Amino acid sequence: MAAKQSHRSETTGRIVLFPPRSSLRKGKARHPGAGKNHGEERAAIGDLSEYERSNQADDYPRRTIINAIAFAFILMLTIAGVWLAETMAMLQKNQDCTLSGRRNCMDIGAEVRDR
């Protein structure tokens, strides 16, 4: 019993060492421009000032209206999804009832006439 426990601890405690990536490529640089001046690469990116925010104030009422419309749209999609799931579940229940050979599976809302 002791031999089995020591064998288990040896297999679970095994560490596999992988060689570093630089030795896989025989000392070559990872990126083609790794040894070059980094200022040249930054100049190729371009000016990012066009993406900065302007000094104008945000239009909060417009943002609020857009957020309300987005919320209403998502709420509508959620309600439609729940309705669709319930309809599919009801159809599956009725189909299972019919395929099992039972009668009176469907709920029929018959109106009672007063004479």
C-alpha positions as CSV (number, residue, x, y, z in Angstrom):
1,M,0.0,0.0,0.0
2,A,2.9,2.4,0.8
3,A,4.5,1.7,-2.6
4,K,1.3,2.8,-4.5
5,Q,1.1,6.1,-2.5
6,S,4.7,7.0,-3.2
7,H,4.2,6.2,-6.9
8,R,1.2,8.5,-7.0
9,S,3.1,11.4,-5.5
10,E,5.9,11.0,-8.0
11,T,3.5,11.2,-11.0
12,T,1.5,14.2,-9.7
13,G,4.5,16.2,-8.7
14,R,6.3,16.1,-12.1
15,I,7.4,19.4,-13.6
16,V,8.1,19.7,-17.3
17,L,10.5,22.4,-18.3
18,F,10.2,24.0,-21.7
19,P,13.2,25.7,-23.4
20,P,13.0,29.5,-23.7
21,R,11.8,30.9,-27.0
22,S,15.1,32.5,-27.8
23,S,16.8,29.1,-28.0
24,L,14.1,27.8,-30.3
25,R,14.9,30.5,-32.9
26,K,18.6,30.1,-32.4
27,G,19.1,33.6,-30.9
28,K,17.2,35.6,-33.5
29,A,15.1,38.5,-32.4
30,R,11.4,37.9,-31.9
31,H,10.2,40.8,-34.0
32,P,11.8,42.0,-37.2
33,G,12.2,45.6,-35.9
34,A,13.2,44.7,-32.3
35,G,16.8,45.9,-32.7
36,K,15.9,49.2,-34.4
37,N,15.2,52.6,-33.0
38,H,11.7,52.7,-31.4
39,G,11.2,56.3,-32.5
40,E,10.9,55.1,-36.1
41,E,8.1,52.7,-35.2
42,R,6.2,55.4,-33.3
43,A,6.3,57.8,-36.2
44,A,4.7,55.1,-38.5
45,I,1.7,55.0,-36.2
46,G,0.6,58.6,-36.9
47,D,-0.9,61.3,-34.8
48,L,-3.6,60.2,-32.3
49,S,-4.9,63.7,-31.6
50,E,-7.8,63.1,-34.0
51,Y,-9.2,60.6,-31.6
52,E,-9.0,62.8,-28.5
53,R,-12.2,64.2,-27.0
54,S,-13.1,67.8,-27.8
55,N,-13.5,70.5,-25.2
56,Q,-17.3,70.7,-26.0
57,A,-19.7,69.6,-23.2
58,D,-21.5,66.3,-23.7
59,D,-25.1,66.4,-24.8
60,Y,-26.6,64.6,-21.8
61,P,-30.3,64.9,-22.8
62,R,-29.6,63.4,-26.2
63,R,-27.5,60.6,-24.6
64,T,-30.3,59.9,-22.1
65,I,-32.9,59.6,-24.9
66,I,-30.6,57.2,-26.9
67,N,-30.0,55.1,-23.8
68,A,-33.8,55.0,-23.1
69,I,-34.5,53.9,-26.7
70,A,-31.7,51.2,-26.4
71,F,-33.2,50.0,-23.1
72,A,-36.7,49.7,-24.6
73,F,-35.4,47.8,-27.6
74,I,-33.5,45.3,-25.4
75,L,-36.6,45.0,-23.2
76,M,-38.7,44.3,-26.3
77,L,-36.2,41.6,-27.5
78,T,-36.2,40.0,-24.1
79,I,-40.0,39.9,-23.9
80,A,-40.2,38.4,-27.4
81,G,-37.6,35.8,-26.5
82,V,-39.5,34.7,-23.4
83,W,-42.8,34.6,-25.3
84,L,-41.1,32.5,-28.1
85,A,-39.6,30.1,-25.5
86,E,-42.9,29.6,-23.8
87,T,-44.8,29.0,-27.0
88,M,-42.2,26.4,-28.1
89,A,-42.5,24.7,-24.7
90,M,-46.3,24.6,-25.0
91,L,-46.2,23.2,-28.5
92,Q,-43.7,20.5,-27.4
93,K,-45.9,19.6,-24.5
94,N,-48.9,19.2,-26.8
95,Q,-47.0,17.2,-29.3
96,D,-45.7,14.9,-26.7
97,C,-49.2,14.4,-25.4
98,T,-50.6,13.7,-28.8
99,L,-47.8,11.3,-29.8
100,S,-48.3,9.3,-26.6
101,G,-51.8,8.5,-27.8
102,R,-53.8,10.5,-25.4
103,R,-56.9,12.5,-26.3
104,N,-58.0,16.0,-25.2
105,C,-54.4,17.3,-25.2
106,M,-55.2,20.8,-26.5
107,D,-57.0,23.4,-24.3
108,I,-60.0,24.6,-26.3
109,G,-61.5,27.8,-25.2
110,A,-65.1,27.1,-26.1
111,E,-67.5,29.9,-25.5
112,V,-70.7,29.0,-23.7
113,R,-73.8,30.4,-25.4
114,D,-76.7,31.6,-23.3
115,R,-80.1,30.7,-24.7
